[in-house]
């Protein structure tokens, strides 16, 4: 039986199309922007054979008149985006691994084990959600300086992982609360200790939470700029956000390679979400529904 097309249905579909356009247009603009020259982006003028000056307006929204693929090679070579991409990938992967393992272990001890002060410790971890990451720049910089960790991967990995831990624990608590305690008791009766119960029983059942914690942590550290600017001054360890910032010149700026660099920096996020979108949505539902 076909559904009747009503006025309300028309407005719902129209509103959805508007939302799709709003979400996809910045992506379209960024990709087309990365393939244009400075003259096309900013506009230019020239004199024709009759001596008249012809003004060509900037092309901000339309497709490029000529596709300048050399912007990408310039961004990768001159802007050193290739090295910065590898640095960002190394930092993000390390932070995700540390955050997932640490948050799962902390959640297990806070929710499954009984010990004095665990409620206070849980409140202590949750307090980290209220502290802005940039409010701790001075103490973190001092600690890293005294430990001689500035201008290393560790200068970014440890702070990123520390500030992602609270959210990782908060997300993991929702998932671990769904696991029956009977499994722990059965494993204990079979001779498993705390570590065996965690790695053989709890950890495999927590696999759906990895997508949620991982994508949150990835977005946090992949796009972070201030820590990466202050704690790392060596080009050897710079990440993508800092690399894009370096492309802006003091007097003149070539906007095409900047657009290409932004596209390169955005591409991994889109790929990760495209591959894990269903898993992420399912994990959020799994963490929200009890029973």
Secondary structure, 3 states (H helix, E strand, C coil): CCCCCCHHHHHHHHHHHHHHHHHHHHHHHHHHHCCCCHHHHHCEEEECCCCCEEEECCCCCCCCCCCCCHHHHHHHHCCCHHHHHHHHHHHHHHHHHHHHHHHHHHHHHHHCCCCCCHHHHHHHHHHHHHCCHHHHHHHHHHHHHHCCCCCCCHHHHHHHHHHHHHHHHHHHHHHHCCCCHHHHHHHHHCCCCHHHHHHHHHHHHCHHHHHHHHHHHHHHHHCCCHHHHHHCCCHHHCCHHHHHHHCCCCCCCCHHHHHHHHHHHHHHHHHHHHHHHHHHHHHHHHHHCCC
